Amino acid sequence: LPWHEKLRYAAALARFRRRRRSSKKVQGGEGHVEAPRPNFLAAASHFCLPSSGMPNIRRLAEGLGLGEREAEAALATFQRFGNQSAASLWYQLGYHEARGRVRQGDRVWQLGIGSGPKASSALWERVAAYGGAAAADEGPWGDCVVRYPARAPGAPLA
């Protein structure tokens, strides 16, 4: 996360803890107050989430504070390829590129979750200029990216 987001989150967390401590001292306090979470959109423009199932993708996106557009690549990858484990992250990166979304200077966060406590993440930054329509036609999504994610007209992605 950028330093300004870390600072904002630390201040919000301190306020939350102070509020929670004071509400425990007073009977009938505010009740449940949701804990703050970092704004992960400040760190990356695009996200590649583990494609281990629709409910898991939705829950993870919700927990990270991501919207439909950020979860779209994971949902489309799961619909087309199923659970491909770690390979799904690269299919998702190809999805973003085939859609023409990853531009020079954009950051892509790849988040991988394994069995048990195993997890990893990588933050990539595109340094080269966009390759254009010819580059979008290559890769696993070149011939069909417009058909994904499959959904009923007007239905939400998640």
C-alpha positions as CSV (number, residue, x, y, z in Angstrom):
1,L,0.0,0.0,0.0
2,P,1.2,3.6,-0.6
3,W,2.4,5.4,2.5
4,H,-0.6,7.7,2.6
5,E,-3.1,4.8,2.7
6,K,-1.1,3.1,5.4
7,L,-1.2,6.3,7.4
8,R,-5.0,6.7,6.8
9,Y,-5.6,3.1,7.8
10,A,-3.5,3.3,11.0
11,A,-5.4,6.5,12.1
12,A,-8.8,4.8,11.3
13,L,-7.7,1.7,13.3
14,A,-6.6,3.7,16.3
15,R,-10.0,5.6,16.3
16,F,-11.8,2.3,16.0
17,R,-10.0,0.8,18.9
18,R,-10.5,3.9,21.1
19,R,-14.2,3.9,20.3
20,R,-14.6,0.2,21.0
21,R,-12.8,0.5,24.3
22,S,-15.0,3.4,25.4
23,S,-18.2,1.6,24.3
24,K,-17.3,-1.4,26.4
25,K,-17.0,0.8,29.5
26,V,-20.4,2.3,28.9
27,Q,-23.3,-0.1,29.1
28,G,-25.6,0.1,26.0
29,G,-22.9,1.7,23.9
30,E,-23.1,2.1,20.1
31,G,-23.3,-1.7,19.5
32,H,-21.4,-3.3,16.6
33,V,-19.1,-1.0,14.8
34,E,-17.4,-2.4,11.7
35,A,-13.6,-2.4,11.8
36,P,-11.9,-0.2,9.2
37,R,-10.1,-1.8,6.3
38,P,-7.4,-0.5,3.9
39,N,-8.4,0.8,0.5
40,F,-6.6,-1.8,-1.7
41,L,-7.7,0.2,-4.8
42,A,-5.0,2.7,-3.8
43,A,-2.3,0.0,-4.3
44,A,-3.4,-1.5,-7.7
45,S,-5.7,-0.7,-10.6
46,H,-6.4,-4.4,-11.4
47,F,-6.7,-7.5,-9.4
48,C,-6.2,-11.2,-10.1
49,L,-7.9,-13.2,-7.4
50,P,-7.8,-17.0,-6.7
51,S,-10.5,-18.6,-9.0
52,S,-11.4,-21.4,-6.6
53,G,-15.2,-21.0,-6.9
54,M,-17.8,-18.3,-7.3
55,P,-18.7,-18.0,-3.6
56,N,-15.0,-17.8,-2.7
57,I,-14.3,-15.1,-5.3
58,R,-17.3,-13.1,-4.1
59,R,-16.3,-13.3,-0.5
60,L,-12.7,-12.4,-1.1
61,A,-13.7,-9.5,-3.3
62,E,-16.1,-8.3,-0.6
63,G,-13.5,-8.7,2.1
64,L,-11.0,-6.7,0.2
65,G,-13.6,-4.0,-0.6
66,L,-13.5,-4.6,-4.3
67,G,-16.4,-4.1,-6.7
68,E,-17.8,-6.0,-9.7
69,R,-15.2,-4.7,-12.1
70,E,-12.3,-5.7,-10.0
71,A,-13.7,-9.3,-9.5
72,E,-14.7,-9.6,-13.2
73,A,-11.5,-11.3,-14.4
74,A,-11.7,-13.9,-11.6
75,L,-15.3,-14.7,-12.3
76,A,-14.8,-14.9,-16.1
77,T,-11.7,-17.1,-15.7
78,F,-13.7,-19.5,-13.4
79,Q,-16.6,-19.6,-15.9
80,R,-14.3,-20.4,-18.8
81,F,-11.5,-22.6,-17.3
82,G,-12.8,-23.7,-13.9
83,N,-10.5,-24.0,-10.9
84,Q,-7.0,-23.9,-12.4
85,S,-5.3,-23.2,-9.1
86,A,-2.3,-20.9,-9.6
87,A,-2.6,-20.9,-13.4
88,S,-5.9,-18.9,-13.1
89,L,-3.9,-15.8,-12.1
90,W,-2.2,-15.7,-15.5
91,Y,-5.4,-16.4,-17.3
92,Q,-6.8,-13.4,-15.4
93,L,-3.9,-11.2,-16.4
94,G,-4.5,-12.2,-20.0
95,Y,-8.2,-11.3,-19.5
96,H,-7.3,-7.8,-18.4
97,E,-4.9,-7.4,-21.3
98,A,-7.4,-8.7,-23.8
99,R,-10.0,-6.2,-22.6
100,G,-7.4,-3.5,-23.1
101,R,-7.5,-2.4,-19.4
102,V,-3.9,-2.6,-18.4
103,R,-2.1,0.5,-19.6
104,Q,1.4,1.8,-19.1
105,G,1.9,2.6,-15.4
106,D,-1.0,0.5,-14.2
107,R,-0.4,-1.9,-11.3
108,V,-1.9,-5.4,-11.2
109,W,-2.1,-7.3,-7.9
110,Q,-2.0,-11.1,-8.1
111,L,-3.2,-12.7,-4.9
112,G,-2.7,-16.5,-4.5
113,I,-4.1,-18.6,-1.8
114,G,-3.1,-22.3,-1.2
115,S,-4.0,-25.0,1.2
116,G,-3.7,-24.2,4.8
117,P,-1.8,-21.0,5.7
118,K,-0.1,-20.7,2.3
119,A,-0.6,-17.4,0.5
120,S,1.3,-15.1,-1.7
121,S,0.9,-12.0,-3.7
122,A,2.7,-10.1,-6.4
123,L,2.3,-6.5,-7.5
124,W,3.2,-5.9,-11.1
125,E,3.5,-2.6,-12.9
126,R,3.2,-2.3,-16.7
127,V,6.3,-0.4,-18.0
128,A,5.8,-0.8,-21.7
129,A,3.1,0.9,-23.8
130,Y,0.0,-1.0,-24.7
131,G,0.5,-3.4,-27.7
132,G,-2.8,-2.4,-29.4
133,A,-5.4,-4.7,-31.0
134,A,-2.9,-7.2,-32.3
135,A,-1.7,-7.9,-28.8
136,A,-5.2,-8.3,-27.5
137,D,-5.9,-10.9,-30.1
138,E,-3.2,-13.2,-28.7
139,G,-3.5,-15.3,-25.7
140,P,-6.2,-17.5,-24.2
141,W,-8.9,-14.8,-24.5
142,G,-8.2,-13.4,-27.9
143,D,-11.0,-15.2,-29.7
144,C,-13.8,-15.0,-27.0
145,V,-13.2,-12.2,-24.5
146,V,-16.4,-10.5,-25.5
147,R,-18.5,-13.5,-24.4
148,Y,-17.3,-13.3,-20.8
149,P,-18.3,-13.1,-18.1
150,A,-21.4,-14.9,-19.1
151,R,-24.5,-13.5,-17.4
152,A,-28.1,-12.7,-18.0
153,P,-28.8,-9.2,-19.4
154,G,-28.9,-6.7,-16.6
155,A,-27.8,-9.3,-13.9
156,P,-24.9,-8.3,-11.6
157,L,-21.6,-10.1,-12.0
158,A,-21.4,-11.5,-8.6
